[in-house]
Amino acid sequence: MSVNEKSITNAVKEVVNNDLSFQDSLQRDYCNISALARIVKPQIDQMLGRNTSAESIVTALKRSRRDYDVPERPIAAILAGSTVSVKTDVAKVSAAKSKKTIEKVAKSLTQNVDNFISVSESIMSITLVFDDVLLDGVKTMFAHDDVLEVEDDLATIIVHSPEEIIKTPGCAIAFYNQLARRHINIEDTVSCYTDTIMLVRMDQVGKAFNALTDLISNSRKMPKKKHR
């Protein structure tokens, strides 16, 4: 590959990486490469400071297709072994972290263990995700000034994966990319052992579920590695 071709390839990759719609069209193979080349050509020309050929951009886009395909092994094997479940009517409360709030959360968790989905902590805050029937009770646990965020009308998508996910980098981002490419915002996310939990709006849960099941289904269609 010439220096000229390499610079066009890098510029095309940068443009595509910054546009989730381009990535999705390349991944799902509905992209008209020539039309996309015409769309991105002004950006490529500006980035490189010269007039580039449409043919070179088409070539670079064809090369970039593999970057947005179903992830390669061993990630694909883990995705293929994953399953997806959905829980609707979920709420979330974030509160300032203190000894008092932690004690209150611990007590509530003990009393309502079946209704809690996840509890996560950062340096400054603690976030609870739970069945929305508990929302009023959870809010009253905290002083008004301690409550940082309250969200309801949410759903959780839980991806349960094989144990190998724990030591395999890149799996979680494969799930996140599937939602991002479809412009689905992840309200909150947490990883717990082999489960990847993503919180989305109720009106987007169907789209999110389909996106993740498509990823898993496509991974299962990949040819299995032959053993000698």
Accessible surface in RSA format (square Angstrom, percent):
REM  Atomic radii and reference values for relative SASA: ProtOr
REM  Chains: A
REM  Algorithm: Lee & Richards
REM  Probe-radius: 1.40
REM  Slices: 20
REM RES _ NUM      All-atoms   Total-Side   Main-Chain    Non-polar    All polar
REM                ABS   REL    ABS   REL    ABS   REL    ABS   REL    ABS   REL
RES MET A   1   140.03  72.5  55.43  36.7  84.60 201.4  59.92  50.9  80.11 106.1
RES SER A   2    58.13  49.1  43.83  58.5  14.31  33.0  50.87 108.3   7.26  10.2
RES VAL A   3   130.37  85.8 125.66 113.8   4.71  11.4 126.69 110.1   3.68  10.0
RES ASN A   4    72.58  50.0  65.86  63.6   6.71  16.2  31.49  75.8  41.09  39.7
RES GLU A   5    72.33  41.5  70.42  53.3   1.91   4.6  18.85  36.5  53.48  43.7
RES LYS A   6   121.05  59.1 121.05  74.3   0.00   0.0  63.60  57.2  57.45  61.2
RES SER A   7    33.93  28.7  27.59  36.8   6.34  14.6  31.18  66.4   2.74   3.8
RES ILE A   8     3.23   1.8   3.23   2.4   0.00   0.0   3.23   2.3   0.00   0.0
RES THR A   9    28.06  20.0  27.29  27.7   0.77   1.8  26.65  35.8   1.41   2.1
RES ASN A  10    80.21  55.3  73.75  71.3   6.46  15.5  24.56  59.1  55.65  53.8
RES ALA A  11     4.45   4.1   1.47   2.3   2.97   6.8   4.01   5.6   0.44   1.2
RES VAL A  12     0.85   0.6   0.83   0.7   0.02   0.1   0.85   0.7   0.00   0.0
RES LYS A  13    93.80  45.8  93.60  57.4   0.20   0.5  42.23  38.0  51.57  54.9
RES GLU A  14    94.13  54.0  90.00  68.1   4.14   9.8  27.79  53.7  66.35  54.2
RES VAL A  15     8.81   5.8   5.32   4.8   3.49   8.4   7.72   6.7   1.09   3.0
RES VAL A  16     0.17   0.1   0.17   0.2   0.00   0.0   0.17   0.1   0.00   0.0
RES ASN A  17    71.98  49.6  53.71  51.9  18.26  44.0  18.17  43.7  53.80  52.0
RES ASN A  18   118.93  82.0  82.84  80.1  36.10  86.9  28.81  69.3  90.13  87.1
RES ASP A  19    47.90  33.6  44.53  44.3   3.38   8.0   9.61  22.6  38.29  38.2
RES LEU A  20    60.76  33.8  56.67  40.5   4.08  10.3  56.67  39.8   4.08  11.0
RES SER A  21    52.96  44.8  47.97  64.0   5.00  11.5  31.40  66.9  21.57  30.2
RES PHE A  22    29.08  14.6  28.98  17.9   0.10   0.3  29.08  17.6   0.00   0.0
RES GLN A  23    13.39   7.5  13.39   9.8   0.00   0.0   0.09   0.2  13.30  10.1
RES ASP A  24     6.07   4.2   6.07   6.0   0.00   0.0   1.24   2.9   4.82   4.8
RES SER A  25    11.88  10.0  11.88  15.9   0.00   0.0   9.55  20.3   2.33   3.3
RES LEU A  26     4.50   2.5   0.00   0.0   4.50  11.3   0.00   0.0   4.50  12.1
RES GLN A  27    26.45  14.8   9.48   6.9  16.97  40.4   4.64   9.9  21.80  16.5
RES ARG A  28   118.47  49.7  91.95  46.9  26.51  63.1  36.47  49.8  82.00  49.7
RES ASP A  29    99.95  70.0  78.81  78.4  21.14  50.0  25.86  60.9  74.10  73.9
RES TYR A  30   131.09  61.2 101.14  57.5  29.95  77.9  93.00  69.9  38.09  47.0
RES CYS A  31    19.30  14.6   3.27   3.6  16.03  37.7   3.63   9.2  15.66  16.9
RES ASN A  32    97.84  67.5  82.95  80.2  14.89  35.9  32.26  77.6  65.59  63.4
RES ILE A  33    17.67  10.1  13.58  10.1   4.08   9.8  13.58   9.8   4.08  11.1
RES SER A  34    57.57  48.7  55.13  73.6   2.44   5.6  22.26  47.4  35.32  49.5
RES ALA A  35    28.62  26.3  27.50  42.4   1.11   2.5  27.86  39.2   0.75   2.0
RES LEU A  36     8.89   4.9   7.65   5.5   1.24   3.1   8.32   5.8   0.57   1.5
RES ALA A  37     0.47   0.4   0.47   0.7   0.00   0.0   0.47   0.7   0.00   0.0
RES ARG A  38   153.61  64.5 140.59  71.7  13.02  31.0  64.68  88.4  88.93  53.9
RES ILE A  39   104.71  59.6  88.96  66.3  15.75  38.0  96.13  69.2   8.58  23.3
RES VAL A  40     0.35   0.2   0.35   0.3   0.00   0.0   0.35   0.3   0.00   0.0
RES LYS A  41    45.46  22.2  45.46  27.9   0.00   0.0  35.04  31.5  10.42  11.1
RES PRO A  42    86.07  62.7  75.31  68.6  10.76  39.1  80.98  66.9   5.09  31.6
RES GLN A  43    80.99  45.3  78.60  57.4   2.38   5.7  32.96  70.2  48.02  36.4
RES ILE A  44     0.00   0.0   0.00   0.0   0.00   0.0   0.00   0.0   0.00   0.0
RES ASP A  45    30.45  21.3  27.95  27.8   2.51   5.9  16.15  38.0  14.30  14.3
RES GLN A  46   154.81  86.6 129.27  94.5  25.55  60.8  47.07 100.2 107.74  81.7
RES MET A  47    83.01  43.0  44.50  29.5  38.51  91.7  47.50  40.4  35.52  47.1
RES LEU A  48    49.86  27.8  24.47  17.5  25.39  63.8  28.95  20.3  20.91  56.3
RES GLY A  49    68.05  83.9   0.00   N/A  68.05  83.9  35.46  97.3  32.59  73.0
RES ARG A  50    93.72  39.4  79.22  40.4  14.50  34.5  64.28  87.9  29.44  17.8
RES ASN A  51   125.30  86.4  96.16  92.9  29.13  70.1  35.98  86.6  89.32  86.3
RES THR A  52     4.18   3.0   0.00   0.0   4.18  10.0   2.58   3.5   1.60   2.4
RES SER A  53    51.17  43.2  38.78  51.8  12.39  28.5  41.10  87.5  10.07  14.1
RES ALA A  54    37.02  34.0  33.76  52.1   3.26   7.4  33.78  47.6   3.24   8.6
RES GLU A  55   127.03  72.9 123.08  93.1   3.94   9.4  70.10 135.6  56.93  46.5
RES SER A  56    31.31  26.5  22.77  30.4   8.54  19.7   8.40  17.9  22.91  32.1
RES ILE A  57     0.00   0.0   0.00   0.0   0.00   0.0   0.00   0.0   0.00   0.0
RES VAL A  58    27.61  18.2  27.61  25.0   0.00   0.0  27.61  24.0   0.00   0.0
RES THR A  59    61.10  43.5  60.03  60.9   1.08   2.6  34.90  46.9  26.20  39.6
RES ALA A  60     1.21   1.1   0.61   0.9   0.61   1.4   0.61   0.9   0.61   1.6
RES LEU A  61     0.00   0.0   0.00   0.0   0.00   0.0   0.00   0.0   0.00   0.0
RES LYS A  62   118.51  57.8 107.61  66.0  10.89  25.9  56.03  50.4  62.48  66.6
RES ARG A  63    70.50  29.6  66.93  34.1   3.57   8.5  29.36  40.1  41.14  24.9
RES SER A  64     7.47   6.3   4.72   6.3   2.75   6.3   7.47  15.9   0.00   0.0
RES ARG A  65    75.35  31.6  72.91  37.2   2.44   5.8  30.92  42.3  44.42  26.9
RES ARG A  66   173.50  72.8 152.21  77.6  21.29  50.7  66.49  90.9 107.01  64.9
RES ASP A  67    75.29  52.7  44.46  44.2  30.83  72.9  16.59  39.0  58.70  58.5
RES TYR A  68    10.94   5.1  10.31   5.9   0.63   1.6  10.65   8.0   0.29   0.4
RES ASP A  69    81.61  57.2  71.63  71.3   9.98  23.6  10.71  25.2  70.89  70.7
RES VAL A  70    19.26  12.7  16.02  14.5   3.24   7.8  16.02  13.9   3.24   8.8
RES PRO A  71    31.65  23.1  21.63  19.7  10.02  36.4  31.65  26.1   0.00   0.0
RES GLU A  72   118.75  68.2 112.66  85.2   6.09  14.5  60.31 116.7  58.44  47.7
RES ARG A  73   103.03  43.3  81.85  41.7  21.18  50.4  35.20  48.1  67.83  41.1
RES PRO A  74    87.25  63.6  85.60  78.0   1.65   6.0  87.12  71.9   0.13   0.8
RES ILE A  75    33.50  19.1  33.50  25.0   0.00   0.0  33.50  24.1   0.00   0.0
RES ALA A  76     2.82   2.6   2.61   4.0   0.21   0.5   2.74   3.9   0.08   0.2
RES ALA A  77    62.68  57.6  44.41  68.5  18.28  41.6  52.76  74.3   9.92  26.3
RES ILE A  78     7.77   4.4   6.97   5.2   0.79   1.9   7.77   5.6   0.00   0.0
RES LEU A  79     0.00   0.0   0.00   0.0   0.00   0.0   0.00   0.0   0.00   0.0
RES ALA A  80    24.18  22.2  18.55  28.6   5.63  12.8  18.67  26.3   5.52  14.6
RES GLY A  81    42.32  52.2   0.00   N/A  42.32  52.2  24.45  67.1  17.87  40.0
RES SER A  82     0.12   0.1   0.00   0.0   0.12   0.3   0.00   0.0   0.12   0.2
RES THR A  83    79.03  56.2  74.74  75.8   4.28  10.2  64.37  86.5  14.66  22.2
RES VAL A  84    27.39  18.0   1.23   1.1  26.16  63.0   2.01   1.7  25.38  68.8
RES SER A  85    61.49  52.0  56.22  75.0   5.26  12.1  47.57 101.3  13.92  19.5
RES VAL A  86    58.74  38.7  24.52  22.2  34.22  82.5  25.68  22.3  33.06  89.7
RES LYS A  87    79.20  38.6  75.92  46.6   3.28   7.8  35.92  32.3  43.28  46.1
RES THR A  88    60.94  43.3  50.93  51.6  10.01  23.8  26.38  35.4  34.56  52.2
RES ASP A  89    76.73  53.8  74.36  74.0   2.38   5.6  16.37  38.5  60.37  60.2
RES VAL A  90     0.00   0.0   0.00   0.0   0.00   0.0   0.00   0.0   0.00   0.0
RES ALA A  91     0.00   0.0   0.00   0.0   0.00   0.0   0.00   0.0   0.00   0.0
RES LYS A  92     6.40   3.1   6.40   3.9   0.00   0.0   0.00   0.0   6.40   6.8
RES VAL A  93     0.00   0.0   0.00   0.0   0.00   0.0   0.00   0.0   0.00   0.0
RES SER A  94    10.32   8.7  10.32  13.8   0.00   0.0   6.37  13.6   3.95   5.5
RES ALA A  95     0.00   0.0   0.00   0.0   0.00   0.0   0.00   0.0   0.00   0.0
RES ALA A  96    30.90  28.4  30.66  47.3   0.23   0.5  30.66  43.2   0.23   0.6
RES LYS A  97    75.70  36.9  51.68  31.7  24.02  57.2  21.06  19.0  54.64  58.2
RES SER A  98    49.70  42.0  39.42  52.6  10.28  23.7  45.72  97.4   3.98   5.6
RES LYS A  99   163.06  79.6 150.63  92.4  12.43  29.6  96.77  87.1  66.30  70.6
RES LYS A 100   133.20  65.0 130.10  79.8   3.09   7.4  73.62  66.3  59.57  63.5
RES THR A 101     2.39   1.7   2.39   2.4   0.00   0.0   2.39   3.2   0.00   0.0
RES ILE A 102    63.13  35.9  62.66  46.7   0.46   1.1  62.66  45.1   0.46   1.3
RES GLU A 103    95.56  54.9  86.60  65.5   8.96  21.3  41.79  80.8  53.77  43.9
RES LYS A 104    75.02  36.6  70.71  43.4   4.31  10.3  47.27  42.6  27.75  29.6
RES VAL A 105     6.04   4.0   6.04   5.5   0.00   0.0   6.04   5.3   0.00   0.0
RES ALA A 106    53.06  48.8  46.85  72.3   6.21  14.1  51.60  72.7   1.45   3.8
RES LYS A 107   136.55  66.6 129.10  79.2   7.45  17.7  78.54  70.7  58.01  61.8
RES SER A 108    11.47   9.7   9.78  13.1   1.69   3.9   5.64  12.0   5.83   8.2
RES LEU A 109    62.65  34.9  62.55  44.7   0.10   0.3  62.55  43.9   0.10   0.3
RES THR A 110   110.38  78.5  87.02  88.2  23.36  55.7  69.22  93.0  41.15  62.2
RES GLN A 111   121.77  68.1  86.09  62.9  35.68  85.0  36.18  77.0  85.59  64.9
RES ASN A 112    40.99  28.3  36.61  35.4   4.39  10.6   4.39  10.6  36.61  35.4
RES VAL A 113    95.60  62.9  87.57  79.3   8.02  19.3  87.57  76.1   8.02  21.8
RES ASP A 114   134.03  93.9 104.48 104.0  29.55  69.9  36.81  86.6  97.21  97.0
RES ASN A 115    43.89  30.3  43.43  42.0   0.45   1.1   0.45   1.1  43.43  42.0
RES PHE A 116    21.78  10.9   3.10   1.9  18.68  48.6   3.11   1.9  18.67  53.4
RES ILE A 117    35.79  20.4   9.50   7.1  26.29  63.4  14.56  10.5  21.24  57.6
RES SER A 118    18.31  15.5   9.48  12.6   8.83  20.3  14.38  30.6   3.93   5.5
RES VAL A 119    51.25  33.7  21.07  19.1  30.18  72.7  21.07  18.3  30.18  81.9
RES SER A 120    35.67  30.1  29.26  39.1   6.41  14.8  23.76  50.6  11.91  16.7
RES GLU A 121    99.91  57.4  63.03  47.7  36.88  87.8  19.52  37.8  80.39  65.6
RES SER A 122    60.31  51.0  47.31  63.1  13.00  29.9  53.80 114.6   6.52   9.1
RES ILE A 123   156.97  89.3 138.30 103.0  18.67  45.0 142.34 102.5  14.63  39.7
RES MET A 124   146.56  75.9 139.51  92.3   7.04  16.8 119.08 101.2  27.48  36.4
RES SER A 125    24.17  20.4  24.01  32.0   0.16   0.4   5.35  11.4  18.83  26.4
RES ILE A 126     2.56   1.5   2.46   1.8   0.10   0.2   2.56   1.8   0.00   0.0
RES THR A 127    15.66  11.1  15.26  15.5   0.40   1.0   2.45   3.3  13.21  20.0
RES LEU A 128     0.00   0.0   0.00   0.0   0.00   0.0   0.00   0.0   0.00   0.0
RES VAL A 129     6.21   4.1   6.21   5.6   0.00   0.0   6.21   5.4   0.00   0.0
RES PHE A 130     0.00   0.0   0.00   0.0   0.00   0.0   0.00   0.0   0.00   0.0
RES ASP A 131    20.54  14.4  20.54  20.4   0.00   0.0   8.04  18.9  12.50  12.5
RES ASP A 132    50.79  35.6  40.28  40.1  10.51  24.8   5.98  14.1  44.81  44.7
RES VAL A 133   119.38  78.6  84.22  76.2  35.17  84.7  92.66  80.5  26.73  72.5
RES LEU A 134    32.25  18.0  29.98  21.4   2.27   5.7  32.11  22.5   0.14   0.4
RES LEU A 135    20.84  11.6  20.79  14.9   0.05   0.1  20.79  14.6   0.05   0.1
RES ASP A 136   102.41  71.7  99.90  99.4   2.52   6.0  35.62  83.8  66.80  66.6
RES GLY A 137    43.74  53.9   0.00   N/A  43.74  53.9  36.49 100.1   7.25  16.2
RES VAL A 138     3.66   2.4   2.84   2.6   0.82   2.0   3.09   2.7   0.58   1.6
RES LYS A 139    76.69  37.4  71.11  43.6   5.59  13.3  28.57  25.7  48.12  51.3
RES THR A 140   113.17  80.5  81.44  82.6  31.73  75.6  73.66  98.9  39.50  59.7
RES MET A 141    33.60  17.4  24.26  16.1   9.34  22.2  27.49  23.4   6.12   8.1
RES PHE A 142    11.82   5.9   0.00   0.0  11.82  30.8   1.82   1.1  10.00  28.6
RES ALA A 143    56.61  52.1  44.33  68.4  12.28  27.9  55.18  77.7   1.43   3.8
RES HIS A 144   164.16  89.7 147.66 102.6  16.50  42.2 100.11 103.2  64.04  74.5
RES ASP A 145   130.60  91.5 102.35 101.9  28.26  66.8  37.69  88.7  92.91  92.7
RES ASP A 146    42.21  29.6  42.21  42.0   0.00   0.0   0.77   1.8  41.44  41.3
RES VAL A 147    40.33  26.5  21.36  19.3  18.97  45.7  21.36  18.6  18.97  51.4
RES LEU A 148   105.73  58.9  70.08  50.1  35.65  89.6  74.13  52.1  31.60  85.0
RES GLU A 149    64.68  37.1  57.60  43.6   7.08  16.9  29.44  56.9  35.24  28.8
RES VAL A 150    57.95  38.1  32.67  29.6  25.28  60.9  32.67  28.4  25.28  68.6
RES GLU A 151    47.92  27.5  45.54  34.5   2.38   5.7   2.86   5.5  45.06  36.8
RES ASP A 152    68.71  48.1  67.20  66.9   1.51   3.6   5.41  12.7  63.30  63.1
RES ASP A 153    78.38  54.9  70.64  70.3   7.74  18.3  23.45  55.2  54.93  54.8
RES LEU A 154     0.00   0.0   0.00   0.0   0.00   0.0   0.00   0.0   0.00   0.0
RES ALA A 155     0.00   0.0   0.00   0.0   0.00   0.0   0.00   0.0   0.00   0.0
RES THR A 156     0.03   0.0   0.03   0.0   0.00   0.0   0.03   0.0   0.00   0.0
RES ILE A 157     0.00   0.0   0.00   0.0   0.00   0.0   0.00   0.0   0.00   0.0
RES ILE A 158    37.88  21.6  37.13  27.7   0.75   1.8  37.13  26.7   0.75   2.0
RES VAL A 159     0.00   0.0   0.00   0.0   0.00   0.0   0.00   0.0   0.00   0.0
RES HIS A 160    98.05  53.6  97.60  67.8   0.45   1.2  66.66  68.7  31.39  36.5
RES SER A 161     2.70   2.3   0.00   0.0   2.70   6.2   0.91   1.9   1.79   2.5
RES PRO A 162    40.37  29.4  27.61  25.2  12.75  46.4  39.92  33.0   0.44   2.7
RES GLU A 163   109.46  62.8 100.52  76.0   8.94  21.3  28.48  55.1  80.98  66.1
RES GLU A 164   110.44  63.4 101.11  76.5   9.33  22.2  58.11 112.4  52.33  42.7
RES ILE A 165    22.07  12.6  14.39  10.7   7.67  18.5  14.39  10.4   7.67  20.8
RES ILE A 166    89.05  50.7  56.26  41.9  32.80  79.0  63.06  45.4  25.99  70.5
RES LYS A 167   188.01  91.7 157.96  96.9  30.05  71.6 108.83  98.0  79.18  84.3
RES THR A 168    22.99  16.4  14.69  14.9   8.30  19.8   4.81   6.5  18.18  27.5
RES PRO A 169   116.19  84.7  99.35  90.6  16.84  61.2 110.81  91.5   5.38  33.5
RES GLY A 170    31.39  38.7   0.00   N/A  31.39  38.7  18.06  49.6  13.33  29.9
RES CYS A 171     1.82   1.4   1.04   1.2   0.79   1.8   1.04   2.6   0.79   0.8
RES ALA A 172    37.98  34.9  35.01  54.0   2.97   6.7  35.01  49.3   2.97   7.9
RES ILE A 173    96.90  55.1  94.71  70.6   2.18   5.3  94.86  68.3   2.04   5.5
RES ALA A 174     8.52   7.8   1.76   2.7   6.77  15.4   7.08  10.0   1.44   3.8
RES PHE A 175     0.28   0.1   0.28   0.2   0.00   0.0   0.28   0.2   0.00   0.0
RES TYR A 176    52.11  24.3  51.50  29.3   0.61   1.6  42.03  31.6  10.08  12.4
RES ASN A 177    50.84  35.1  50.84  49.1   0.00   0.0   3.19   7.7  47.65  46.1
RES GLN A 178     3.82   2.1   3.82   2.8   0.00   0.0   0.75   1.6   3.07   2.3
RES LEU A 179     0.00   0.0   0.00   0.0   0.00   0.0   0.00   0.0   0.00   0.0
RES ALA A 180    33.69  31.0  29.17  45.0   4.53  10.3  32.73  46.1   0.96   2.5
RES ARG A 181    22.35   9.4  18.67   9.5   3.68   8.8   0.15   0.2  22.20  13.5
RES ARG A 182    23.30   9.8  17.73   9.0   5.57  13.3  16.70  22.8   6.60   4.0
RES HIS A 183   116.62  63.7  94.29  65.5  22.33  57.1  78.26  80.7  38.36  44.6
RES ILE A 184     6.14   3.5   0.00   0.0   6.14  14.8   0.59   0.4   5.56  15.1
RES ASN A 185    91.89  63.4  84.94  82.1   6.95  16.7  35.09  84.4  56.80  54.9
RES ILE A 186    44.19  25.1  23.99  17.9  20.20  48.7  23.99  17.3  20.20  54.8
RES GLU A 187    43.21  24.8  24.23  18.3  18.97  45.2   2.05   4.0  41.16  33.6
RES ASP A 188    36.50  25.6  28.47  28.3   8.03  19.0  10.03  23.6  26.47  26.4
RES THR A 189    58.43  41.6  37.77  38.3  20.66  49.2  39.83  53.5  18.60  28.1
RES VAL A 190    35.81  23.6  29.86  27.0   5.95  14.3  35.81  31.1   0.00   0.0
RES SER A 191    80.76  68.2  54.20  72.3  26.56  61.2  32.70  69.6  48.06  67.3
RES CYS A 192    76.92  58.2  71.05  79.2   5.88  13.8  13.48  34.2  63.44  68.4
RES TYR A 193   146.31  68.3 117.09  66.6  29.22  76.0 105.01  78.9  41.30  50.9
RES THR A 194     6.32   4.5   5.12   5.2   1.20   2.9   4.62   6.2   1.70   2.6
RES ASP A 195    39.63  27.8  39.16  39.0   0.48   1.1   1.04   2.5  38.59  38.5
RES THR A 196     3.26   2.3   3.26   3.3   0.00   0.0   0.09   0.1   3.17   4.8
RES ILE A 197    14.98   8.5  14.95  11.1   0.02   0.1  14.95  10.8   0.02   0.1
RES MET A 198     0.00   0.0   0.00   0.0   0.00   0.0   0.00   0.0   0.00   0.0
RES LEU A 199     2.92   1.6   2.81   2.0   0.11   0.3   2.81   2.0   0.11   0.3
RES VAL A 200     0.00   0.0   0.00   0.0   0.00   0.0   0.00   0.0   0.00   0.0
RES ARG A 201    67.29  28.3  67.29  34.3   0.00   0.0  25.11  34.3  42.18  25.6
RES MET A 202    54.46  28.2  45.86  30.3   8.60  20.5  45.94  39.1   8.52  11.3
RES ASP A 203   130.13  91.1  88.60  88.2  41.53  98.2  51.49 121.2  78.64  78.4
RES GLN A 204    42.88  24.0  42.06  30.7   0.82   1.9  13.19  28.1  29.69  22.5
RES VAL A 205    21.00  13.8  21.00  19.0   0.00   0.0  21.00  18.2   0.00   0.0
RES GLY A 206    41.04  50.6   0.00   N/A  41.04  50.6  37.14 101.9   3.90   8.7
RES LYS A 207   105.40  51.4  95.16  58.4  10.25  24.4  65.66  59.1  39.74  42.3
RES ALA A 208     0.00   0.0   0.00   0.0   0.00   0.0   0.00   0.0   0.00   0.0
RES PHE A 209    72.01  36.0  72.01  44.6   0.00   0.0  72.01  43.7   0.00   0.0
RES ASN A 210    86.70  59.8  86.41  83.5   0.30   0.7  19.77  47.6  66.94  64.7
RES ALA A 211     1.07   1.0   0.00   0.0   1.07   2.4   0.75   1.1   0.32   0.9
RES LEU A 212     0.28   0.2   0.22   0.2   0.06   0.1   0.22   0.2   0.06   0.2
RES THR A 213    42.75  30.4  39.44  40.0   3.31   7.9  33.44  44.9   9.31  14.1
RES ASP A 214    60.93  42.7  59.32  59.0   1.61   3.8  10.79  25.4  50.14  50.0
RES LEU A 215     2.86   1.6   2.82   2.0   0.03   0.1   2.86   2.0   0.00   0.0
RES ILE A 216     7.37   4.2   7.37   5.5   0.00   0.0   7.37   5.3   0.00   0.0
RES SER A 217    44.86  37.9  41.84  55.8   3.03   7.0  24.52  52.2  20.34  28.5
RES ASN A 218    59.97  41.4  55.94  54.1   4.03   9.7   7.37  17.7  52.60  50.8
RES SER A 219     4.91   4.1   0.00   0.0   4.91  11.3   0.00   0.0   4.91   6.9
RES ARG A 220   132.01  55.4 104.93  53.5  27.08  64.5  44.87  61.3  87.14  52.8
RES LYS A 221   156.29  76.2 125.26  76.9  31.03  73.9  86.93  78.2  69.36  73.9
RES MET A 222    43.60  22.6  33.13  21.9  10.48  24.9  35.86  30.5   7.74  10.3
RES PRO A 223   107.08  78.0  95.58  87.1  11.50  41.8 106.68  88.1   0.39   2.4
RES LYS A 224   186.62  91.0 166.62 102.2  20.00  47.6 113.47 102.1  73.15  77.9
RES LYS A 225   145.47  71.0 128.14  78.6  17.34  41.3  76.88  69.2  68.59  73.1
RES LYS A 226   188.28  91.9 167.13 102.5  21.15  50.3 115.18 103.7  73.10  77.9
RES HIS A 227   168.18  91.9 134.35  93.4  33.82  86.5  93.07  95.9  75.11  87.4
RES ARG A 228   288.45 121.1 210.75 107.4  77.69 185.0 116.42 159.1 172.03 104.3
END  Absolute sums over single chains surface
CHAIN  1 A    12922.1      10633.7       2288.5       7052.3       5869.8
END  Absolute sums over all chains
TOTAL         12922.1      10633.7       2288.5       7052.3       5869.8
